[in-house]
C-alpha cells in the first residue's frame, strides 16, 4: 500500500519524541494521514535498517501485514472505508510487492546517480484504475484530469525494492545497490559532523539530522525524497 502526497506538501511524519518507537510513529501517522483505524489488527513483520533521505532525516521502515477484516472481506475493501487527510495525502493505492522486482517497459525506469556516493534511482509507474495486472487504485484517488499512473520513486521506491528482495529472496530484474539501508553512511556522516540531533543543528548548515531508533524523523511513504547508499560501483548488483 502506498500514499501519494499533494504538490507542495510540507514535510511531516517524524517521531513526536525520542522515546516514541518507530512502530508507534508509523501507526500514529497512518491514522492521521490515511485513516488507518487505531485499533485495526496489523501483524508486525520486521524493521528495515535506517535509510537516509535527501533532507538528511533518518527513516526506519516498519513492515506489517494488513490482514482481511472478516469472512471474505479483503484488505482492499477495508481500505476503501478509510478517509485520508487531503491536506497531506492525495491518494491511497496498492501495487503487488513482487512488482518492485520487475523491470517491464512502462512499469520501471532506473538510472545511477550521485549523492554521498553512487546509488540507484528507481521509478515505478503504477497504473490508475482497475487495469494493469491487479495494480488497482484505492480510496481517495484524485479526480479527473490526472496522469494515467502513480509514480513511486526515490527513497520510497528503494525501500519497496529492498522489502521485495527480502520477502521473496530474489534479486530484482534491474541494476541495484547490493546492500540494505544507509546505516554505514549515517555513522560516517555523524562522525564527520554532518548529522546530529535536530536541536543541535539549529542555526547550522544542516537543517535536520538522524538519530537512534525511535528518535529519527520518519518520512511518510510517497513524498519522493531520495535516499542514498555509499556502496562503491564494485558493490553494485548488476543484472
Buried (B, 14 or more C-beta within 10 A) or exposed (E): BBBBBEEEBEBBBBBEEEEBBBBBBBBBBBBBBBBBEEEBEBEEEEBBBBBBBBBBBBBBBBBBEBBEBEEEEEBBEBBEEBEBBEEBBBBBBBBBBEBBBBBEEEBBBBEEEEBBBBBBBBBBBBBBEEEBEEBBBBBBBBEEEEEEBBBBBBBBBBBBBBBBBBBEEEEBEBBBBEBBBBBBBBEBBBEEEBBBBBEEBEEEEBEBBBBEEBBBBBBBBBBBBBBBBBBEEEEBBEE
